[in-house]
Amino acid sequence: MTRRGPSHRRQAGDPQASAPRVDQVTWLPSRLPASAGRTFVVTGGNAGLGYFVSEQLASTGAHVVLASRSLERAAAAQQRIRENVPGASLDAVQLDLADFASIRRAGEALAEYGRLDGLVLNAGITSGSRWREITRDGHEMTVGTNYIGHFLLTALAWPALARTAGSRVVTLGSLATVQVPLDADDLQSERKYSFWRSYGFSKHMAQGFGFELDRRARAAGRDVTTVVSHPGLSLDTLSKRREGINDVTPLARVALTPMAAAAQGKNRGAAPIVRAALDPSLVGGEYVGPQYLLKGRPVLQQPVESSASPEFGRRLWELSEDWTGRTFEV
Ligand SMILES: NC(=O)c1ccc[n+]([C@@H]2O[C@H](COP(=O)([O-])OP(=O)(O)OC[C@H]3O[C@@H](n4cnc5c(N)ncnc54)[C@H](OP(=O)(O)O)[C@@H]3O)[C@@H](O)[C@H]2O)c1
């Protein structure tokens, strides 16, 4: 497996193109930059990593919109965030990423925002069926939810991102891209299916989309930056307790104890995602993950070459326009 350095994204003409990239070791997840007046949308903001991303962004004074499948679960998450961040500015929008009609309603609402500083494409299915299932619109369920739905949402929300100076898109990749080789001819697992294979493909696509979106935005002269992130191995069982959000049984805690040394809680796993959304020193197309791969502070890392390749990005874009029936003009 070949990986490329974080400078893979730079192009001729970029003033930093020949300089080695030095990470900003001064980035501290505990001291986030004040962001009052800015608006972020977090898909899957009601649970898991998305909950902690929302809570941490809200702690900066930003307005945070939880895009959730269930408005009831989003309301419960807003209540918990307010308990931990008094005065948090929050809202919710209904979004089912496995349903184009729901994505269209949410995306059209986001497009009307006066400003949209960040769209965090976090939601995802992380464990799934032993059999291939499909979304309402006929796409393989894991790829449809984790990637295709996010492509459509971003295309629809793009006007608000494009009119907001310095806005960001953050996509959620995974180390599954290291373990699952990309099969670009079977992206929706029509030939062969296992959940893990399909999950790996969905994350190759989430990464590939992030890098391609950044290339296209740059080429079009847009002031929109895309950063790809991954949270290592982040578990509810190791997370800060948030009642009603990440309740786990004592048995589950004990069962996962052997993994505790290698993994981290989702409150820490949120750090690379939050850094990708907020750190002004990041360059578009960079890849942020935990220092020790599965856990640790958020640092610049190297994505697998297959999902970072411009050829894959171009092909994926064409396929995604075809799958969603939506032309995405950046
Ligand atoms: N945890 C890790 O170690 C890890 C590692 C690598 C990458 N990631 C990525 O990080 C992201 C979050 O993972 P997580 O561990 O936080 O997962 P999680 O705890 O299972 O949370 C998943 C979130 O996605 C939402 N979601 C699922 N299907 C949806 C749909 N059809 N429409 C809208 N929202 C939907 C869930 O909403 P409901 O509450 O309605 O189910 C929930 O809010 C995923 O993209 C995952 O691939 C996680």
The ligand as a MOL file (V3000), in Angstrom:
LIG
                    3D

  0  0  0     0  0            999 V3000
M  V30 BEGIN CTAB
M  V30 COUNTS 48 52 0 0 0
M  V30 BEGIN ATOM
M  V30 1 N -15.7160 5.6950 15.5930 0
M  V30 2 C -14.6460 5.4200 14.8980 0
M  V30 3 O -13.6690 4.8330 15.4020 0
M  V30 4 C -14.5510 5.8500 13.4680 0
M  V30 5 C -13.3700 5.5330 12.7480 0
M  V30 6 C -13.2460 5.9870 11.4320 0
M  V30 7 C -14.2450 6.7550 10.8700 0
M  V30 8 N -15.3820 7.0250 11.5920 0 CHG=1
M  V30 9 C -16.4240 7.8200 10.9290 0
M  V30 10 O -16.9130 8.8080 11.8130 0
M  V30 11 C -18.2840 9.0610 11.5430 0
M  V30 12 C -19.1010 8.9790 12.8220 0
M  V30 13 O -18.9120 7.6840 13.3890 0
M  V30 14 P -19.3840 7.3410 14.8690 0
M  V30 15 O -18.4370 6.3400 15.3970 0
M  V30 16 O -19.6190 8.5750 15.6190 0 CHG=-1
M  V30 17 O -20.7650 6.5910 14.5610 0
M  V30 18 P -22.0800 6.5100 15.4490 0
M  V30 19 O -21.8000 6.7120 16.8850 0
M  V30 20 O -22.7470 5.2410 15.0340 0
M  V30 21 O -22.9410 7.7560 14.9460 0
M  V30 22 C -23.3610 7.7750 13.6290 0
M  V30 23 C -24.1850 9.0200 13.3810 0
M  V30 24 O -24.5820 8.9840 11.9890 0
M  V30 25 C -25.9900 9.0800 11.9380 0
M  V30 26 N -26.5800 8.3850 10.7990 0
M  V30 27 C -26.5160 7.0750 10.4730 0
M  V30 28 N -27.2570 6.8330 9.3810 0
M  V30 29 C -27.8060 8.0200 8.9990 0
M  V30 30 C -28.6840 8.4270 7.9570 0
M  V30 31 N -29.2050 7.5620 7.0820 0
M  V30 32 N -29.0220 9.7380 7.8650 0
M  V30 33 C -28.5420 10.6320 8.7550 0
M  V30 34 N -27.7280 10.3060 9.7860 0
M  V30 35 C -27.3740 9.0110 9.9030 0
M  V30 36 C -26.4900 8.4780 13.2470 0
M  V30 37 O -27.8130 8.9080 13.4740 0
M  V30 38 P -28.8650 8.0310 14.3410 0
M  V30 39 O -28.6510 8.4470 15.7570 0
M  V30 40 O -30.1760 8.4450 13.7730 0
M  V30 41 O -28.5490 6.5870 14.0930 0
M  V30 42 C -25.4660 9.0660 14.2130 0
M  V30 43 O -25.8000 10.3980 14.5050 0
M  V30 44 C -18.7110 8.0540 10.4760 0
M  V30 45 O -18.6530 8.6800 9.2100 0
M  V30 46 C -17.6350 6.9860 10.5770 0
M  V30 47 O -17.4450 6.3100 9.3570 0
M  V30 48 C -15.5540 6.5880 12.8670 0
M  V30 END ATOM
M  V30 BEGIN BOND
M  V30 1 1 1 2
M  V30 2 2 2 3
M  V30 3 1 2 4
M  V30 4 1 4 5
M  V30 5 2 4 48
M  V30 6 2 5 6
M  V30 7 1 6 7
M  V30 8 2 7 8
M  V30 9 1 8 9
M  V30 10 1 8 48
M  V30 11 1 9 10
M  V30 12 1 9 46
M  V30 13 1 10 11
M  V30 14 1 11 12
M  V30 15 1 11 44
M  V30 16 1 12 13
M  V30 17 1 13 14
M  V30 18 2 14 15
M  V30 19 1 14 16
M  V30 20 1 14 17
M  V30 21 1 17 18
M  V30 22 2 18 19
M  V30 23 1 18 20
M  V30 24 1 18 21
M  V30 25 1 21 22
M  V30 26 1 22 23
M  V30 27 1 23 24
M  V30 28 1 23 42
M  V30 29 1 24 25
M  V30 30 1 25 26
M  V30 31 1 25 36
M  V30 32 1 26 27
M  V30 33 1 26 35
M  V30 34 2 27 28
M  V30 35 1 28 29
M  V30 36 1 29 30
M  V30 37 2 29 35
M  V30 38 1 30 31
M  V30 39 2 30 32
M  V30 40 1 32 33
M  V30 41 2 33 34
M  V30 42 1 34 35
M  V30 43 1 36 37
M  V30 44 1 36 42
M  V30 45 1 37 38
M  V30 46 2 38 39
M  V30 47 1 38 40
M  V30 48 1 38 41
M  V30 49 1 42 43
M  V30 50 1 44 45
M  V30 51 1 44 46
M  V30 52 1 46 47
M  V30 END BOND
M  V30 END CTAB
M  END
